Amino acid sequence: MTKADLVATMAKASRMTKKAAETSLETALKSIRDSLKKGKKVTLVGFGTFSVARRAARNGRNPQTGRAIRIPAARVPRFKAGKDLKNAVR
């Protein structure tokens, strides 16, 4: 499913225009993104939890040259599916 498909589904289910559905989706995604930037968790009960984790610095290898490189530490987004989502997918 693409973003356009999701917007169309939201618009049909809620009887709103596609533009209004797209604005709603963008607002929700922006809110999640902003919370994660601040290091806060976002929990959607029944769906899952978005959080930020630290990934330690590590050694890697350039696949083109085979040369060893140092990959710096980073903050990365994580998602843990909720019980209802897991059961729906099974």
NUSEMI-760286 format. One line per 4 residues: for each residue x, y, z of N, C-alpha, C. Coordinates in pm, 1 decimal. Each point is the difference from the previous one (the first is absolute). Layout:
<nodes>
X Y Z X Y Z X Y Z | ...
</nodes>
This chain:
<nodes>
85.6 -117.8 0.0 -85.6 117.8 0.0 89.6 123.2 0.0 | -30.0 91.1 -87.9 75.9 124.1 -7.4 -69.3 107.2 83.4 | 67.6 112.8 13.6 -58.8 111.9 74.2 -129.7 45.9 -67.0 | -1.3 4.1 -132.7 -120.2 41.0 -73.1 -115.6 -97.5 25.6
30.8 -129.9 4.8 -103.3 -100.4 29.4 -54.7 19.5 141.2 | 90.0 27.5 94.2 -41.4 22.5 138.1 -88.0 123.2 11.1 | 36.2 107.2 -68.2 -80.2 123.0 0.8 -138.4 -28.0 -58.0 | -6.4 -73.8 -110.6 -128.2 -32.7 -62.9 -87.3 -83.8 93.5
59.8 -96.2 68.0 -74.0 -83.6 94.8 -52.2 82.6 116.7 | 84.8 88.4 52.8 -42.1 86.2 111.0 -113.9 91.2 -42.5 | 9.9 56.7 -119.0 -102.3 91.8 -49.8 -134.1 -72.1 -15.3 | 3.9 -119.5 -55.6 -123.3 -76.9 -21.1 -62.7 -41.9 132.6
82.3 -48.5 93.8 -50.8 -48.5 128.1 -58.0 111.8 86.7 | 57.9 118.7 -9.5 -44.7 109.8 85.8 -88.0 101.3 -74.0 | -27.6 -27.9 -128.0 -84.6 88.3 -81.9 51.7 144.7 -3.2 | 130.3 13.1 -16.9 60.2 132.8 -14.9 70.1 5.6 -134.5
42.6 115.9 -38.2 71.1 13.4 -127.3 138.8 -62.0 11.5 | 56.0 -31.3 -114.5 135.8 -55.6 0.3 99.1 101.7 53.8 | -22.4 127.5 -29.5 89.3 106.0 49.4 -3.5 5.8 152.8 | -120.7 -9.5 57.9 -12.7 2.9 146.2 62.9 -124.7 61.7
-17.4 -114.6 -64.3 59.8 -124.2 49.7 151.9 7.3 -6.5 | 52.7 57.0 -109.0 144.4 14.2 -13.0 55.7 93.6 106.6 | -70.2 108.7 27.1 41.7 93.7 104.3 0.0 -68.8 136.4 | -102.3 -79.2 27.0 -7.8 -72.8 127.2 116.2 -97.8 14.8
28.4 -73.9 -106.9 110.1 -95.9 3.7 133.4 71.7 19.4 | 23.0 107.6 -74.0 124.2 76.3 13.6 16.8 54.8 141.1 | -109.8 48.2 58.8 4.8 53.9 135.5 35.7 -109.1 100.7 | -59.9 -117.4 -15.3 29.3 -111.4 90.6 146.2 -42.7 -12.5
47.8 -13.8 -122.3 139.3 -41.3 -20.6 98.5 104.3 50.7 | -32.6 127.6 -18.9 86.2 107.8 49.4 5.9 -1.4 152.4 | -113.6 -25.0 64.2 -3.4 -6.0 146.3 86.1 -114.7 51.8 | -7.6 -115.1 -65.8 82.0 -114.7 39.5 147.2 33.9 -19.9
33.8 56.6 -115.4 138.8 37.0 -31.4 54.7 99.6 101.4 | -79.0 103.0 33.8 45.1 102.0 95.1 22.1 -58.4 139.4 | -87.6 -90.3 42.1 16.3 -63.6 131.3 126.4 -85.2 2.8 | 25.1 -73.9 -106.3 120.4 -82.8 -5.4 126.2 85.4 -2.1
-4.1 114.4 -67.1 115.4 90.7 -0.4 34.7 44.2 141.6 | -103.7 19.0 83.1 20.5 41.9 138.7 36.8 -117.7 90.6 | 2.3 -122.3 -55.3 34.9 -117.4 78.1 -117.1 -61.0 74.8 | -121.6 43.0 -31.4 -119.2 -51.9 67.4 -55.2 -121.1 -73.2
-64.4 -90.6 75.0 -69.0 -114.3 -57.5 -137.1 43.2 -48.7 | -49.2 -67.1 -103.5 -136.0 21.6 -47.6 -69.3 -136.3 3.3 | -102.2 -12.8 83.2 -71.3 -125.9 13.6 -140.7 14.3 -54.8 | -33.1 -85.4 -95.6 -134.7 -6.8 -55.3 -56.8 -133.7 45.6
-83.5 3.3 102.1 -51.5 -121.8 62.8 -66.5 -87.5 -105.4 | 38.4 -126.4 -2.4 -54.0 -94.7 -95.6 77.3 -5.6 -129.8 | 80.4 102.0 -28.7 77.7 3.5 -124.6 147.1 -25.6 28.0 | 60.9 84.1 85.2 140.4 -19.6 30.8 63.7 122.8 61.6
130.4 -9.2 21.4 75.6 107.2 64.3 119.8 37.9 -86.1 | 12.4 129.4 -25.4 116.0 55.1 -67.8 93.3 53.0 107.5 | 129.6 -25.4 -13.6 96.2 50.2 97.6 132.6 28.4 -70.3 | 93.6 57.4 75.3 133.0 30.3 -51.6 100.7 -83.2 78.3
93.1 -63.5 -72.0 103.1 -81.4 63.7 137.3 51.6 -42.7 | 100.0 -31.0 79.1 138.2 36.5 -33.0 66.5 -120.4 -65.9 | 68.1 24.7 -108.9 78.4 -105.3 -63.8 146.1 35.7 21.6 | 75.3 -90.7 56.3 140.3 24.7 32.6 84.3 12.4 -126.7
112.3 69.0 13.0 95.6 9.9 -110.3 55.3 -139.7 -27.2 | 30.3 -25.4 -126.1 51.0 -132.6 -33.9 87.7 8.6 -124.7 | 71.4 -108.3 -24.3 83.0 -8.6 -119.5 -81.4 -65.0 -111.7 | 20.0 48.2 -120.9 -68.2 -56.6 -114.9 97.4 -13.1 -115.0
-54.4 -33.4 -116.2 84.4 -17.7 -116.2 -69.0 61.5 -120.5 | 75.3 77.7 -78.2 -51.6 57.6 -122.8 -17.8 -114.3 -100.1 | -123.1 -25.3 -47.3 -20.9 -114.9 -88.9 67.2 14.9 -137.2 | 26.4 122.0 -44.0 64.3 18.5 -130.6 149.7 -24.0 5.3
63.2 47.4 107.8 146.0 -9.5 7.9 47.2 -106.8 98.0 | -88.0 -42.6 91.8 40.0 -96.7 101.2 77.9 63.1 113.7 | 14.1 130.5 -3.8 78.1 73.2 99.5 -78.7 14.4 130.7 | 67.3 -13.2 114.1 -63.7 14.4 131.0 -36.0 146.6 23.2
-119.0 22.9 54.2 -44.0 136.0 33.4 -58.8 -0.4 139.6 | -6.6 117.2 59.3 -57.7 16.3 133.7 -139.3 58.9 -17.2 | -101.6 -68.9 50.2 -137.1 48.4 -6.3 -30.3 64.9 135.2 | -34.5 128.2 1.1 -20.5 70.1 127.3 -128.1 -43.5 71.8
-6.0 30.4 128.4 -119.8 -27.3 79.1 -115.4 83.9 -55.3 | -122.3 -49.2 18.4 -115.3 71.4 -53.8 -124.3 -27.3 83.2 | -93.5 92.2 -9.7 -133.4 -21.4 56.5 -87.1 -50.7 -114.3 | -73.7 -107.9 24.0 -81.5 -59.1 -105.9 -143.2 -22.5 49.1
-98.6 15.0 -89.6 -138.1 -26.2 39.8 -25.7 -150.5 9.4 | -84.8 -37.4 92.7 -40.1 -139.8 19.1 -151.8 -6.5 4.2 | -54.7 -114.6 -37.7 -143.8 -22.7 9.9 -22.5 -138.4 55.7 | -84.3 -8.2 102.2 -37.2 -128.9 57.7 -150.0 -15.1 -18.3
-39.4 -101.6 -73.6 -141.4 -23.1 -28.0 -75.3 -37.0 126.5 | -122.8 49.2 10.4 -86.1 -32.1 113.5 -67.1 -134.6 -18.3 | -61.7 -48.7 104.2 -63.8 -131.5 1.1 -108.4 -11.4 -107.8 | -85.8 99.8 -11.3 -108.4 -4.9 -97.7 53.3 -6.3 -142.8
104.1 76.5 -28.9 60.3 -2.1 -133.6 62.1 -135.0 -29.4 | 71.3 -55.1 97.3 62.1 -132.4 -18.6 -105.9 -105.8 -28.4 | -110.4 4.2 77.3 -105.2 -99.1 -18.5 -70.7 17.9 -134.4 | -14.8 121.6 -46.5 -65.4 24.9 -129.1 83.7 -52.5 -116.1
132.0 5.0 13.9 89.1 -43.3 -106.6 11.4 -152.9 -3.7 | -12.6 -63.6 112.9 13.8 -147.3 5.8 -108.4 -64.6 -72.4
</nodes>
